[in-house]
Amino acid sequence: MKRILPLEEGDFYLSKEGYKVFTEQYHLKRGYCCESNCRHCPYGFDPRGKR
């Protein structure tokens, strides 16, 4: 079961379009890669299948 993490300062920023962009800090706190090709993924996910 996935747990819900409360957002803290530094976990995200808003893009110029108004979207929430999660930072490396948040991804590390979450503890796993969701394989959604996140901009700041610290886990090295490559959508072309190369890690």
C-alpha distances in whole Angstrom, upper triangle without the diagonal:
4,6,10,13,16,19,22,25,25,21,23,26,28,30,33,32,29,26,23,23,21,23,22,21,18,17,18,16,13,13,13,15,14,17,18,22,21,25,24,21,22,20,23,22,25,24,27,26,27,25
4,7,9,13,15,18,21,21,18,19,23,24,26,29,28,26,23,20,20,17,19,19,18,15,14,15,13,9,11,10,12,11,15,16,19,18,21,20,18,19,18,21,20,23,22,26,24,26,24
4,6,10,12,15,19,19,16,18,21,23,25,29,28,25,22,19,19,16,18,18,17,13,13,14,11,9,11,12,14,13,17,18,21,19,22,20,19,19,19,22,21,25,25,28,27,28,26
4,7,9,12,16,17,14,15,19,20,23,26,25,22,19,16,17,14,16,17,15,12,13,14,11,9,12,13,15,14,18,18,20,18,21,19,18,20,20,23,22,25,25,29,28,29,27
4,6,9,13,13,10,13,16,18,21,24,24,21,19,15,15,12,14,14,12,9,11,12,8,7,11,13,15,15,18,18,20,17,19,18,17,18,19,22,21,25,25,29,28,29,26
4,6,10,12,10,12,15,17,20,23,23,20,18,14,15,13,14,15,13,10,13,14,10,10,14,16,18,18,21,20,22,19,20,19,19,20,21,24,24,27,28,31,31,31,29
4,7,8,6,8,11,13,17,20,20,17,15,11,12,10,11,13,11,8,11,13,10,11,14,16,17,17,20,19,20,17,18,16,17,18,20,23,23,26,26,30,30,30,28
4,6,6,8,11,14,17,20,21,18,17,13,13,11,11,13,10,9,12,13,11,12,15,18,19,20,22,21,22,18,19,16,18,18,21,23,24,27,28,32,32,32,29
4,6,7,9,12,16,18,20,17,16,13,13,11,10,13,10,10,13,14,13,15,18,20,21,21,24,22,22,19,18,16,18,18,21,24,25,27,29,32,32,32,29
4,6,7,11,14,17,19,16,15,12,11,9,7,9,7,8,11,12,11,13,16,18,18,19,21,20,20,16,15,12,15,15,18,20,22,24,26,29,29,29,26
4,7,11,13,17,18,15,13,10,8,6,5,8,6,5,8,10,9,10,13,15,15,16,18,17,17,13,13,11,12,13,16,18,19,22,23,27,27,27,24
4,7,10,13,14,12,10,6,5,4,5,9,8,7,10,12,12,13,16,17,16,16,18,16,16,12,11,10,12,14,17,19,19,21,22,26,26,26,24
4,7,10,11,9,8,6,5,7,8,11,11,11,13,16,16,16,19,20,19,19,20,18,17,13,12,11,14,17,20,21,21,23,23,27,28,28,26
4,7,8,5,5,5,6,9,11,14,15,14,16,19,19,19,22,22,21,20,21,18,17,14,13,13,16,19,22,23,22,24,24,27,29,29,28
4,5,5,5,6,7,10,12,15,17,16,17,20,21,21,23,23,21,20,20,17,16,13,11,13,16,19,22,22,21,22,22,25,27,27,27
4,5,7,10,10,14,15,19,20,20,21,24,25,25,27,27,25,24,24,20,19,17,15,16,20,23,25,25,24,25,24,27,30,30,30
4,6,9,11,14,17,20,22,20,21,25,25,25,27,26,24,23,23,19,18,16,15,17,20,23,26,25,24,24,24,26,29,30,30
4,7,9,13,15,19,20,18,20,23,23,22,25,25,23,22,22,19,19,16,15,17,20,23,25,25,24,25,24,28,30,31,30
4,6,10,13,16,17,15,16,20,20,19,22,21,20,18,19,15,15,13,12,14,16,20,22,22,21,22,21,25,26,27,27
4,6,10,13,14,12,13,17,17,16,19,19,17,16,17,14,14,11,11,12,14,17,19,20,20,21,21,24,26,26,25
4,6,10,11,10,11,14,15,14,17,17,15,14,15,12,12,8,8,8,11,14,16,17,16,18,18,22,23,23,22
4,7,8,6,7,10,11,11,13,13,12,12,14,12,12,8,8,7,9,11,14,15,15,17,18,22,22,22,20
4,5,5,7,9,10,11,13,13,13,14,15,14,13,9,8,6,8,9,12,14,15,17,19,22,22,22,20
4,5,5,6,9,10,11,11,11,13,14,14,13,9,9,5,6,6,9,11,13,16,18,21,21,20,17
4,6,5,6,9,10,12,13,15,17,16,16,13,12,9,9,9,12,14,16,19,21,24,24,23,20
4,5,5,6,9,10,11,12,15,14,15,11,12,9,9,10,12,15,16,19,20,24,23,23,20
4,5,5,6,7,7,9,11,12,12,9,11,8,7,7,9,12,12,15,17,20,20,20,17
4,5,5,7,9,12,14,15,15,12,13,10,9,7,9,12,13,17,19,22,21,20,17
4,5,9,11,13,16,17,17,15,16,13,12,11,12,16,17,20,22,25,24,24,21
4,6,8,10,13,14,15,13,15,13,11,11,11,15,15,19,20,23,22,22,19
4,7,10,13,14,15,14,16,14,11,10,9,13,14,17,19,22,20,20,17
4,6,9,11,13,12,15,13,10,9,8,11,11,14,16,19,17,17,14
4,5,8,9,9,12,11,7,8,6,9,7,11,12,15,14,14,12
4,6,8,8,12,12,9,11,10,11,9,12,11,15,14,15,14
4,6,8,11,12,9,11,9,10,6,8,8,11,10,12,11
4,6,9,11,9,12,11,11,8,9,8,12,12,14,14
4,6,9,7,11,10,9,7,7,6,10,11,12,12
4,6,5,9,10,10,8,10,10,14,15,15,14
4,6,9,11,11,10,11,12,15,16,16,15
4,6,9,9,10,12,14,17,18,17,15
4,6,6,7,10,12,15,15,14,12
4,6,8,11,14,17,16,15,12
4,6,9,12,15,13,12,9
4,6,10,12,11,9,6
4,6,9,8,8,6
4,5,6,5,6
4,5,7,9
4,6,9
4,7
4
